[in-house]
């Protein structure tokens, strides 16, 4: 039986937090109703309990609250959201309330936003290829069902375009009907929110998607709940309804900034760059909600997007994310300046589970050696670019010039594609062989002769 306790007045208001003294029978993460002097009710949750004092984060912010005339009711239950397959095709705010003018989801099933820990013994290893329609990802840094593969970007780079394109195009080939996308946008501007809505609606992708939006002028406390609300729905769809769910989280940097703001309001001792010392474990509580469970058909795959402050990949946000996730896709500012979209730099990018999701019976038998050869050739082309700026292109051999030409063509034809261009894997690998055919056949040392005979295009 749930017992609700109501208290009149609060001891202190600090930023998005209120502090209530003299509490009893109150639990961590408990849902709270805060009633202001004018009768308006806001929601919150218990963030910390210490010596009879509860710190409560208020989702709608503390503006207009009074320390003497505010009443606080502890509801004796955690924050929950409704979950239903009817939520696909809908747009919600950070705590699962409709933003599209429609009614609340019709369901009696409510789940704790904190989810249930996935037993490590029950986890199944990710081995199935997800096609995003983006050549740089499908060909070079393959996404695998159940994987956590983040996009590392920078301010002003088109990571939101890439995230939207992936959300529209992603599919598991042969299982299109069992695929859903949950798109989570945190701390975004109103024009960005309009772009996301319009893109999903015009492409028809909204019918198999659920969108959770937290705007920049929404309280930071709601930003901390937004990814958890979305992942709660993802867990229901994946493990109760047997869907393959792709969750895209943008932008985790905005999430981390909100976490730092709440930490400062709690007067906690800061760690690296002012972020709380538990940033790693907090990230892990989100990222580790991806995966597959033995005996269940569904899965959750995550693509978190984060902007690296000052393009610094050693910053705590990308650094800690890299420890938890299985690789990274790096958006490059130099490629963006040269008009290449998507500006994905394949050299620092990596998908650690790629080897398990490609090859015979999964993608194509030549996929892995082709990707390896492309990496090798592009790395050499980049080295020769640097060398040619010193000694001039006339100082290079004919073979070196072939690699320079390969590098230019690789960026313009393989990496570069339109925002609305959805390439199949066969198209991607066909383009890869066109690029490799710019090199002499003897240079393809990482590819078996049988594949060279099948796919190499002689001049």
Secondary structure, DSSP 8 states (H G I E B T S, - for coil): ----EEEES-SEEETTEEEEES--S--TTEEEEEE-TTS-EEEEEEEEEETTEEEEEETT--TT--SSS-EEEEEEEE-EEE--GGGTTEEE-TTS-B-SS------S-EEETT-----GGGEE----EEB-S-HIIIIIS-EETT-B-EEEE-TTSSHHHHHHHHHHH-B-TT-GGGEEEEEEEEEE-HHHHHHHHHHHHHHTGGGGEEEEEEETTS-HHHHHHHHHHHHHHHHHHHHTS--EEEEEEE-HHHHHHHHHHHHHHTT--B-GGG-BTTHHHHHHHHHTT-EEETT-S-EEEEEEEEE-GGG-TTSHHHHHHHHHSSEEEEE-HHHHHTT-SS-EEEEEEEETTHHHH-STTTS-TTHHHHHHHHHHHHHHHHHHHHHHHHH-GGGS-HHHHHHHHHHHHIIIIII---TT----HHHHHHHHHHHHTTS-GGG-TTS-HHHHHHH----
